Amino acid sequence: MRPFTHTIPKPLLPLGRKPIGQIIIERLRACGIREIIMALGYRSDLLRAYFQSGEQFGVNIRYFVDPARLGTAGALAYLDDLDAAPFLVTNGDILTDLDYARFLEEHTASGAALTVAVRTAEMPIPYGVMELEGDRVKGVREKPVYTYQFNAGIYAVSPEARKLVPRGQCFHMTDLINATIAAGLEVRAKELSGLWFDLARVDDFEKALHQIEQHYPDLLS
């Protein structure tokens, strides 16, 4: 997102008339989630000045300012008050029409330690893919399409998984997934359908705005 993020953190970049972060917060509120902790790093001063206590958006916002680059999960190690019940974690650049409350309820009911939202995508291979056994050709698949699931950047986390996050080191949500599995705890995947955008590039903003204006205009109102 350079050069835009040279001065403005990504959650404050506008999508239509609203910053991405505001759209995410308003979606959380619409799903009944009103207690929000924002883990901040780059230009935290601007984000705190814009969102303040959250009262103007109908939510209560607390802040954790990353003293170093702790990664996407590192802040969780310092939030001991989250051990009362499962909670949501979302990246600050993911736009979706997911029912966050239902996602969290399904996670809690499953008894899993961690639930990862996933999306399905297809990757066309523009060549004939050889099926080999040593140097012996067993067959060939002409320009196959591979289907795979990828991490959608939204998680439901139970206290037993949060406690696996170490203090004082860079630790990402992908590390937490692997650590939870290694600890013998259950990690589930939840397929997301509907609207989902990872707003990583300028082109993503243009595509997201076009689809939202056509199919989900209430997100921008």
N, C-alpha and C positions, 0 to 999 in steps of 0.2 A: 504493500500500500504506500510505499514511498512515491513521491515526496510528501504526500498529505500528512503522514504520521511523523514527519520531522518535528512538527509543533503540536499536533493534536493526537491524543491516544485514540486507538481504533473505536472503542465504545462511544466516543463522542462524534464520530463521523456521521453525517446525516444520510438517512435513507428517506428520500422525499423531504418532509418537513420535520422529521424527528431523528435524533441520534439513535444509533443501534441499541445502545444500552437502555435507553428509555423504552423502546419497543419491547425489549426482553422483560424489563421490570413490569410494564403494563400487562404483558401476557401472563406473567407469574401472578400478579394481583387478580386478574380475571379468573385464574384457576384456584383462587382462594389462598395463595401463598403470600404472606405479608411480612414475614421476618426474613430479611436478606442480609447476608454478609458479603461485602465486595472485597476481594483480595486484590490489592493494587500494587503496581510497581511504577512503570513509566508514567510520568506526569500525573501522579496521584493527586496533586494539588488541584488540577483542573477538574478531575472527576469528582472530588469531594466538594468543590465549589458549585458544581452543577447539580449534583444529586442531593447534597446536604443530608438532612435527616431522613429524607424520603417522604416526608409528610405530604408534600405537594403532589406526590404520585400515589398516595393512599397506602403506603407501606412504611415499615420501619427499617432503616438501613444502618448497619454498623460497618466499620472498616477495619481491615487488616492490611497494613502497609508492609510489603515485603522488604526486609532490611538488606537482602541480597537476592540473587536470582535463585529462588527456591524451587522453580518449576511449577507445573500446573497443579500439583497436589501438595507441595511443601507447606503451604499455609495451614493445611488441616491438622498438622502436628501441634499447632499452638491453640487450637480451638476446642479445648477440653469440654466446654459446655455443650458441645454437640453430641455428647454421649447418652443423652436421654432417649433419643429415638433416631430412626433413619432420617436422612436428609438428602437434598438434591445438590448436585454440583453441575454447573454448565459453563462452558467457555463463553467469554464475553463477545464473541463474534458469530454465534450460532443463532440463526433465525428460523423458527419453526412454529407450526400450529399445534404441536404436541400438547395434549392435556397433561400438564406436569403433575397435577394432583393424582390423577388416575395412575400415571406411571409410578409414582411413589407408593401409592396404595398397593398396587400389584407386586411391587418389590417387597414391601413389608409382609404381605400375605404369603409370599413364596418362601420366606425364611432364609433367603440367600443373604450373603454378606455384602454382595456388590452386584448391581445390575447395570449393564452397559447398553446404551441405545445404539443400534446398528442400522445401517442402510445397505441395500443390495444394489450392486452395480455390475455392469457387463463390460468386458474388455475384448474387443475384436482383435485377433491376431492376423496380420496381413500376409501370412506365409503358410505354406504347408508344414504342419507340425509332425515331425517324424517320431514314431514309436519304435524305440530301439531296445535290443537286448544285447549288450556288448556292442559289436559292430554289425550285428544282424538286424536287418529291417523287418519289423513285425507288422508295420502298417504305416499309413499316413493319413492325417486329418487335414483336409484342405480348408484353410482360413477359418479355424474354429472360433467360437465366442466363449470366453470363460466368464463364469458368474462367481462373484465373491461378495463377502460382507465386510464392511469397513466401519471403524469406530466413528460414531456421529457426534462425539463431544458432549454428551449428556449422560449423567450417571445418578444412580441412587445408591447411597452408601450407608451401611449400618455401622454402629460404633465399633464392632470387632474388627472391621476393615480399617476404619480411621486410625485405630491404635497401631497399625502396622507402618504408618508414615513416620520416618525418622526425623528428628529435629536437626536443624543446622546443615542440611545438605540438599542439593538439588534432587528433587523427586517428582516424577511426572505421574499423571493418572495411568499411563500405560505401565509404569513401574508398579503402581498399586495393584493393577489387575494381576500381574505376574506374581507379586508378593502374596496376594490373597489366595491364589491357586496353590502356591508353594506351601502356604500355611495349612492347607487341607480344607479350606473354606470354599463354599459354593459361590461361583460367579455365573450369573445368567446373562443372556443376551435378549434384548427386546427389539424386535423389528419395528422401525418407524416407517409409516407411509404418510402421504400428504406433503405439506410444505416443509422443506428443509434446505437451508443455505448455509454454507461455510463461507463467510464474507472475507476471503483472503486476498482477492485481487479487485482492481477497479471494474473489470468486466463482470465480476460476480454481483457487484452493486447494481449495475445496469440490468442484468438478468432478473435479479430479485425484485427490483422496483417494478419492472414490466409485469411479472407474474402476480405480484401482490396487488397492483392496481387492477388487474383483470379479475382475479379470483378471490382475493382477501382484502378488499379495500378498508375494512374495519380496523385492520392492524395499523393503518396509517392515520386514522381519524382521531 
